[in-house]
Amino acid sequence: MIKLALLDVDGTLTDKTRLISTKVVETIRDVQKSGTLVSLVSGNVIPAMYALKTFVGINAPVFGENGGVMLDADVEVFFSMEKPKRFFDEITGKGMAGNLMTNQWRLCSMGYFPKNGSEDEIISLSGKHDLEIANSGFSWHILNRGQNKGYALNYLRKRYSLDLDEILVVGDSFNDIPMFLDKVKKAVPANAELQLKKKADYVASVPYGEGVTEILQKISRF
Amino acid sequence: MIKLALLDVDGTLTDKTRLISTKVVETIRDVQKSGTLVSLVSGNVIPAMYALKTFVGINAPVFGENGGVMLDADVEVFFSMEKPKRFFDEITGKGMAGNLMTNQWRLCSMGYFPKNGSEDEIISLSGKHDLEIANSGFSWHILNRGQNKGYALNYLRKRYSLDLDEILVVGDSFNDIPMFLDKVKKAVPANAELQLKKKADYVASVPYGEGVTEILQKISRF
C-alpha cells in the first residue's frame, strides 16, 4: 500500500509551458484526504516550493534544488553552495553559460542556460570538480555530488519509517532517475522520457498533469 | 471595458486556509485568452509571486510585499528595507512581535506576528517612524509610507496607458483599500470585509475563489 507519493513538478504536474493542471491539484487534495502523504521535489528554488506547498496544500515537506533544500516549518539546507557557485562563475566567465533569474534564491546549486552549443563540454568539466549536472527539461542545474531526488526520497523514507514499496514516485525527465529506485513504485505521465518509461511500473495514457491525475486515481492499485 | 484585472491573492483567490481555487485558476486563464491583462498583488514575497505567475500563468507583471516589489522578466524593488528592518528589530527586541519564516525573502518590508496583545501599540509606534502597518487577514507587514497596492495599480495604469475605469480590482481585506480608488471598478468576494463591500461596484454571491470566478465571468459587464 502506498503511504507516500513523491512528485516531480515541471512536465509532471505542469504542461510544457509550466501551467499547472488544476485537475492534478484537485486529485492531490483528494489522495491526501484519504490519508496518503504527498511531497514535491523539483529543481526550482525553495520559496517557489513554499508557494506550491501553501497554495496547492501539500501535507508533507517539499524539496527544492533537486533535493538539496527542504521546506517543512522552516528551511533546511543539506548541501553547500561553495562548489556549484565556483563552477558557475567559471563557465559564465568563459561565455559558456548564462545566468537564470531564479539564482538569487538558490542556496546550494546554481541554474544556467548553455551558450554556443557548450552543453556537453559543461557536463564534462563538471565531473572534474566533483559536481553533477541535472537537466529537468526546463533548465540546467549545477549540483553537489549526491544532491539529487534520491536524496529527498531517502530523507522521507527515514522520516516516516517507510518501506521502499510503500513509496510511489512520479516524474518525466532525466533528473527524476535518481528517485526511480528498484523497489520503489514508479509511474510516469505519457510525455516522460523513454528511459523513465522503461523503468516505470505504470505509464499513464495521457501526458502531464492529466496523466498524473490518472496515476493518483489508481494509487490503491500500486 | 476592463483591460486589466488586478487581483489580491490570500482570501481572494484562496480560501481561509490559503488553498487556491482551481476554478479561479481556470477562469483567470480564460479571461487572459480573451485579451484581458491579469496581475496579482500580495503581501507575500516575490519568489512566491514568481511561482504563482509561472504555474497559474499570469500575463502581466506581478507584485509582492504589498506593491513594493515587482516581477516581470526580472525583479524590481521600489522601496528600501532600511526603515522596516530597523522597526522590526525594535518590536521583536521588545518582545512585542515574532518573526515570519518568509522574512528571509523580503526586500523592502518585514512580516511579523504580534505578541501579548500588542497589535495596536505596534501600529501606534509605526507612525512615529514614518512607516505603515498592513494586515492582510493572514499576516502583518511593516511597510514604507506609500508602499501599498495603490502603488502597484498606478504603476500598471501608466505602463499600459489605461484609464482608471478600464481597471478592475478585486480584494477582500484592509490592505486592499489603497487600490479601491474612486474611478476604478471594484469587486469583492462574499467573504470581504464590510468596509470593502461598501466601496464595491459588485459583491459576489459566494466567498473566496469561487466568488472571484463569478466576478471574472461577468468581467464584460463592468
Interface residues (C-beta under 8 A of the other chain):
Chain A: T14 T17 R18 L19 I20 T22 K23 V25 E26 R29 N44 V45 P47 A48 M49 Y50 A51 L52 T54 F55 V56 G57 A73 D74 V75 M101 T102 Q104 W105
Chain B: T14 T17 R18 L19 I20 T22 K23 V25 E26 R29 N44 V45 P47 A48 M49 Y50 A51 L52 T54 F55 V56 G57 A73 D74 V75 M101 T102 Q104 W105
